[in-house]
């Protein structure tokens, strides 16, 4: 009966069902009064049956797990369920993939730290676990340099939530202790919210990098332009006045931060591996863009400052000089306007800087505000900003100069990766991107190769077995044929003139003993009459 029950429980577990037993016991009033909820009578129970219940997965959980795998995040399930139930649920959710490994808590605790590190790359499910198992799991992963996020809802989960780099607690089912120990509270207790947090986290990190790339470019270009123009000027006057630099500072700080940080998260953020724990904030590609754009802006403005009168056909007079300085200021501002578009994308393979720009309303509004403010400053700034009104052709010329920042940015992106020469981290290098030791795709490939190897061994064993049986049958036939002539010969050596010749049996190498015996019996019947 116990074996049959174990079979039923195993069948339920393979169908992702949680099993529970029903039994009862008849007791009198005195025994009932002596019992409490924690010490119910558990002996001499009458068995009723075993049942299975299922907690179905929420909609979108499997898609969320797939998104995590695509983002380079390994999802591991730690549960107190039976290991067969845990395997079935993990397969339904897409957590346990082909080539992945599932262990029970007791098996995990019996392992040495070295053995635990050996199984961790392929470990995807841990069943029958205790709160201590979660802590050990977090410690082992952190020892390998992994960034660990842990979810939990109970009071016993609080040590693991506190130990993890990012702790997620449940806002509905979670206890207050777990919420206090966690970093983020999931208000809907949904795994999809973790994917949203992942997407937003990457978006914020990218926004910080975009802002740094833009601000460093403006700072380098503005400082060098102001210094060089003042040094080589005959009257010691810089190309940009103090008030113009204040407006430029407004663009660099507040407006640039608003414009580059308002782009919302996209699904494309999940199509790349995560960053390393200690990765550099500014990559080689960012430094390349910063220095390249700053050098271009400095060169074009110095060229305009010294040869602008010939380019725009300005008179060599104080009025012409005022127009020239206004052109330099206007060109410099529009270089920053179009460089902000360049800074929308910071990865080396992102050549389309206009991607989803129609959806980035905040960025477009900031750009519109800068352009309108610049037009007002140029046309009506007067003495305060040291500007004079420009003609349509002069406006078009300075805007065209600013637009040159876009093709220059494209050319800079196409330059070869020389990060190793300068000791900097490339965006695609191992120092930046964290890739798992054994990816899900690699586990799937290795498992498929092993399946093919097992199939080849299986069919090879069947083939060898057939060959062995054929060889044995052939050897038996040869032994029979070697004995058959002497047995037939004894029946034909009797001296009789009427003796009938013994017919020879045509027995091949594959003949059987039955055919030989039939031939011999037939020859014996034909010789009995002559004897």
N, C-alpha and C positions, 0 to 999 in steps of 0.2 A: 504494500500500500504506500509506503514511504517513497519507493522508487517511482511509482506512478504519479504521486503528487509532485515530486521533483521534475518529472517530465512535463506535467502541465504548467508548472511555474516557469520552466525554461521556455516553453512555447509562448506563454504570455509575455515573457521578457523580450523574446525576439521580435514581438509585435509592438514594442515600446509601451507595454502595459505595466503599471505598477500593481503588484499582487498583494492581496491581504486575505487572511483566513477568518472564517466565522465559526465560533464555537460557543457553547453555553454550559452552564452548570446550575442545577437546582439547589438552592440553599434555603435554610429556614430564616426566620426573622432575626434570631439571635446572631447568626453568622453574618447576616446582612448589616446589622448594627455595628459589628466589629470590623467591618471592611471600610476602607477608604479608597479614594480614586487612584492613589499611587500604589496601593498594595492590594490589588484585586486578586481573588483566588485563581491560580493558574494550574492547579492540579485536578486530575479526574474530570476534564472537560469533555463534553460530547461534541464531536466534530460535525459541522454542518457542510462546509465546503470552502473552496478557494475561489476568489473572484479577481478580476483585473479591471483597473480603471485607467483611463488615458487622459493626460493633460495635453491637448493639442497645441501645436506651435502657433504663435501669433502670425498674422499675415505680415509678410515682408521680412521675417527673420532670416529665411534662407538667402534672400537677396542681399540683406545686410551682411551676412557672413561672407558671401561672394565678394561684396565690395571691400571688406576687410582684407581678404586674400589678395585682391587686385592691388590694394594699397600697401602690400608687404607686411601686413599685420597678421600674426599667427594667433588664431582663436583656440583656446584650450578650455575644455569643460571639466570642472571639478564638482562632483556631486556626491551625494550620499546614497544614491540608488544602487541597485544590483548592477553588476558589471554588464550583464547582457542587456538589461533595460537601458543603461547608459549608452552602450554601443548603438542600439537601435535609435534612440533619440538623437544621438550625435550624427548618425548617418542621415536621418531625415532633415536635420538642420544644416547639413553640409559641413559640419565641424570635423567629423571623422572621415577622412578621404582615403583613397587607395594608397596603401603603403604606410598609413599612420598606425600608431600603436596605442593600445588602451591598457591601463594597469589599474589594480585595486589599491586602496590605501595601505593595507597590510604589506603588500608586495613592495610598495614604494618605501615604506619605513624600514624594511629589512635590508634595503640596499645601502651600500657605502656611498659617501659623497661622490667618489669617482664613478661608480656605477650609475648614479643618478644623472651625472653630467653626460654620461654616454648615451642614455636613453632620452634625454630631454629634447634633442633636435627632432625626434619623430613622435614624441609623446603628445597626444591630442586629447585623450580622455583619461580622467582618474575617477574611479568609482569607489564607493564605500570609504570616502575620505573623511578625515577629521579636521577641525580648525588648524591643528598643528601642521597637517599636510600642506595647507595653503601657505602657511608661513615658510615652510621649507622650500616650496616651489618658488616663491618670490625671491628668497635668498639665493637659490641656485641660479635663477635667471639673471639676477643682478650681478652675480659673480661672473657671468659670461658677458657682461657689458650690455645686457638688454634693458630697454626701457619698458617697465612693467605697469600695466593697468589692471586693477583687480576690482571685481564687483562682489558685493555681498549685502545681505539684508539683516543678518542676525547679530546678536551681541558677541557671539564667539568669533565672528568675522572681523571684528574691529582691529585686532592686532595686525592681521594681514592687510587690511585697508590702510592702516597707518604706515606700514612698512613699504607698501608699493609706491612707485613714483606718482601714480595717479590713482586715487581710490574713488570708485563709483558706488554710491549707496542708493537703495530704493526709497523713493519718496512716499510710496503708498504702503508697501509691505515692510519697509525697513524700520528697525528700532531706532530710538533716539541716540543710543550709544554708537550704532553704526553710522548714523548721519554725522555725529560729531567727529568721528574718526576719518571720515571720507573728505575728499577735496571737491567732488561734484555730486550733487543729488539729482538723480533721474526722477523727475516729477511724474512721469507716466509709467515707470518701471518697464520700459521698452528698450530692447537692444538697438533698435533703429536710432535712438537718441545718442548712443555711443558713437555711431557712425557720423551723426551730425556734429558731435563735439570734435571728432577727428577732422572733419572737413573744415570747421571753423578754426580750429587750432592751426592748421596748415595755412589757411587764408590770412590769419593774423601774422604769422611768421613771414609770409611772403610780403605782406604790406609793410612790415618793418624794414625788410631788405630793399624794397622799392624806394621807400622814403630815404634810406641811407644812401642809396646809389644816386638819387637825384640831388640831395643836399650836398654831398661831397663834391659832386661835379660843379654845382653853382659856387660853392665856397672856393674851390681851387681856381676856377676861372675868374671869379670876381676879385679875389685877393691879388692874383698875378696881374690881371689887367689894370687894376688900380695902381699897383706898385710900379709896374713897368712904364705905364703911361705918365706917371708923375715923375719918374726918374729921367725919362728921355724928353720930357716936355721942356720947352725953352723958358716957360714961366712957372714951372713946377706944379701945373694944374693937372689933376688926374682926369681920366676919361669919364668917370662917374662921380657925381657930387654926393655929398653926405645924405641929402634928402632922397636922391635916387637909390642910394644903397639901402636906405630904410624901407623903401617900397620893395626893393629886391629881397630884403630880409623877410618882409611880410609874405612874399611869394614862396620863399624857401621854407619857412616854418609852418605857419598856420594853413595857408591855402594848399600847399603841396601835401601836407599831412592829410587834409580833408579829401583832396582829389585822389590820392593814391591809396588811401585806406578805406575808401567807401565801396570798393568793388566787393560784392558778396562772393561767397564760396561757390565753386562750380564742381561738377563731377570730374573734370579733368584733374583736379587736385588728388583724386584717389587713384590715378593711373600712374603713380610713381612711387618708388620705395621711400620709406621714412628716412629722416636725417639721423646721423650718428649723435650719440649723447654729447660729445665734445667737438662737434663740427664747427668750423669757423663761420662766423656770421656773414662775412664778405668773402665771396669766392673769387677765383681767378678771373672768371668771366665778368664779374661785377667790377673788379679793379681795371680790367681791360677797357670796359665801357666808360668808367669814370675818367681814366687818364686820356683815353682817345677823344671823348667828347670835350673834355676840358681843354685839351691841346687844340682841337678844331675851333672851339669858341674863342680861345685866346688869339689864335692866328687870324681868324676872319675879322675880329674886331680891331686888332692892330693894323691889319691891312686896310680896313675901312677908315681907321683913324688917320693913316698917313697918305692914303691914295683916294680917299672918298671924294675929294674935290674934283679929281679927274673923272671918277666913275660917274658921279651924279652931276657933273658940269656945274659946280658951285663957284661963285666968285671968291677971289682971295681977299676977303674983307671980314670985319667983325661979324657982320650979318651972316656971311657964308660960313664962318667958323661956328656960330651958334646953331645953324642948320646941321652942320656936320656932327656936332656933339649930340644933337637930338637924334640924328640918324643912328649913331653908335649906340645910344641908350635904347632906342626902339628896337634895333636889331638884336641887341643883347637880351631884351625881354622876350622877344619872339623865339629866340633860340631856346630859352627856358620853357616856353609854352610847348614847343614841339618836342623838346627833350623829355618833358613829362609823359608824352605819348610813348616815347622810347622806353621809359622806365616802367611802363605797364607790364612788360614781360622781361624777366631777368634770367630765365634759363637759356642755355645756348641753342637749343633746338626750337625755341619759340620765335620764329621769324615774323609771324603775323602780329604786329603790335596793335592792330585795330580789332582783334578778335573780341567779340561781345561788347564792343564799345557803345553800341546803341542801347545796351541794357545797363550800362554804368552811368546812371543818371547823375549821381553825385559828382563824378569826374567831369562830365560835360558841363554841369552848372558852374563848377569852379573855373573851368577853362573860359567859359563865357564871361564870368565875372572879371577875370584877369584881363581879357581882351577889351571889355567895355571900360574898365578902370584905366587901362593903358591909353585908350583913345582919348578919354577925358583929360588925362594928365598931359598928353602931347598937345592937344588942341587948346586946353584951358589952364594948364599948369602954370604957364608964364614964369614969373620970377621965382616962385616958390620951388619949382622943380627944374628951373634953368632949361626950359624947353621952349620951342617955337612951333607953330603949326606947320604941318608938312603937306605937300601936294599929293595928289592921287598916285602919281608915278613913284614918288618917294615912299609912300606907304607900301605900294606893291613891291618895291625893291627890297625894303627891310623885311617884309613878310616872306618874300622868296628866300632871302638869306636865312631866315629862321627855319624855313622848310627844309633847307639842306641838312639839318640835323637828322632827318629820317633816313635818307640814303647813306649818310655817313654811319649811322647806327647799324644799318644792314651790312655794310662793308666790315665794320668792326666785328659783328657776330660771325662773319665768314672767315675770320682769321684763324690760323691753326692754334691748337691747344699747346701752349708752351708753359703750362703751370709747373711742370717738373723742373724747368730751367730756373724758375724764380722761387721755388720752394713754396708755392701756394697751392691751395686745395681747389681742384676743379669740381664743378657741379656734379659731374658723372663719376668722380673718383670714389674709391672705397673709403676715403677719409670723410666724405660727405654723406654718401648713401649707405644706409644700413641694410644689408641683404642677409636673410637667414642662412644659417649654415647648410640646412637642407630645406629647400623650398617645397611647396606643395606639388608643383609641376615635376620636380626632380623625384620626389617620393612616388608619384604616379608612374613616371617612366621606369624607375628601378623596380617597382612592383610588377609592372607589365613585362619587363625583361625576365624577372624571376618566374612569372607565370609561363612564359614561353619556354624557359629552360626546363621547368617541371614537366610541361607537355612533351617536350622532346625526349626527356628521360623516360617518361611513361610509355610513349610509343616505341622507343628504342628497346625498353624492357620487353614489351609484347613481341616485337620483331625477333629479339634474341631467343625468347621462349619458343616461338614457332620454329625457328631454325634448329633449336636443340631437340624439339620433338621430332622434326623431320629427320635429323641426323640419327636419332635413336632408332626410329623406325627403319631407316636404311641399314643401320648396323645389324638389327635383328633379322632383316631379310637376308643379308649376306650370310649370317650364321646358319640360317635355315637351309639356304641353297648349298652351303658347303657340306651339310650333313645328309641331305636328301639323296644324292647319287649312291652312296654306300648302302642306304636302306633299301633302295630299289634294286640295286645289284644283287643282293642276297636272294631275292625272289626269282632271279633269271639265271642263276648259275647251276640249277638242277639239270642233270643229264637226261634229257628227253628230246627225242627227235620231233615230237609233236608239240613241243613247248612253243607257246605263242610268245612272240617278242613283246617285251614290256614296253608299252608306249611311253615315250618321254614326255614329261610335263614341261610345257613352255612357261617357266616361272621367271619373271623379271626381277630386277633388283628391288623393286618395290612390292613384290608379291607377298602374300601373307601365308601364315602356317595353314590356314584352312584350305587354300588352293592346293598346296603341296600334299596335304593329307588326303584330299579328294582324289588326286591323281594316283597316289600310292594305293588307296583302297580299290580303285578301279582296276589297277593292274593285278592286284591280288585276286580279285574275282575271276579274271580271265585265265589265271594260271591254275586254279583249283581243279579244274576238270582234267587237265593233263596229268596232274599228279596222281 
